[in-house]
């Protein structure tokens, strides 16, 4: 993935409010981040975030643990 992908995920891990917003509204948050993604990256990242949200909601992990455990 791109440097933008790494930056947005890094921010989500260290900024709890941003991470929560990213999981709640992935597409809007990604578009509002000021980072550039290809259409393919956007679709992949959005799909992964929707799946991660489901995992997070069904686990006892904190938001940061769920995003950090994603790894990539």
C-alpha positions in Angstrom: 0.0 0.0 0.0 0.9 3.6 -0.4 2.5 6.1 2.0 -1.0 7.6 2.4 -2.3 4.3 3.6 0.5 4.0 6.2 -0.1 7.6 7.4 -3.8 7.2 7.8 -3.5 3.9 9.7 -0.7 5.3 11.9 -2.9 8.3 12.7 -5.8 6.0 13.5 -3.7 4.0 16.0 -2.3 7.0 17.9 -5.3 9.3 17.7 -8.3 7.6 19.3 -10.9 10.1 18.1 -9.7 9.8 14.5 -9.6 6.0 14.7 -13.1 5.9 16.0 -14.3 8.2 13.2 -12.4 6.2 10.6 -14.2 3.0 11.7 -17.6 4.7 12.0 -17.4 6.6 8.7 -14.5 5.2 6.7 -15.2 6.7 3.3 -15.9 10.2 4.6 -13.0 10.2 7.0 -10.6 9.0 4.3 -11.8 11.7 1.9 -11.5 14.3 4.6 -8.0 13.3 5.7 -6.3 15.3 3.0 -4.4 12.2 1.8 -4.7 10.9 -1.7 -5.7 7.4 -2.6 -6.4 5.7 -5.9 -9.9 4.3 -6.4 -8.6 0.8 -5.8 -6.8 1.8 -2.6 -10.0 3.6 -1.4 -12.2 0.5 -2.1 -9.7 -1.8 -0.4 -9.2 0.4 2.6 -12.9 1.0 3.1 -13.6 -2.8 2.9 -10.9 -3.6 5.3 -12.1 -0.9 7.8 -15.7 -2.3 7.6 -14.3 -5.8 8.4 -12.1 -4.4 11.2 -15.1 -2.6 12.7 -17.0 -5.9 12.9 -14.0 -7.6 14.6 -13.5 -4.7 17.0 -17.2 -4.6 18.0 -17.2 -8.4 18.7 -14.0 -8.4 20.7 -12.7 -7.0 23.9 -9.8 -5.2 22.2 -9.4 -1.4 22.6 -9.7 0.6 19.4 -6.0 1.0 19.2 -5.3 -2.7 19.7 -7.8 -3.6 17.0 -6.3 -1.2 14.5 -2.7 -2.0 15.5 -3.4 -5.7 15.3 -4.5 -5.2 11.7 -0.8 -4.8 10.8 -1.4 -3.8 7.2 
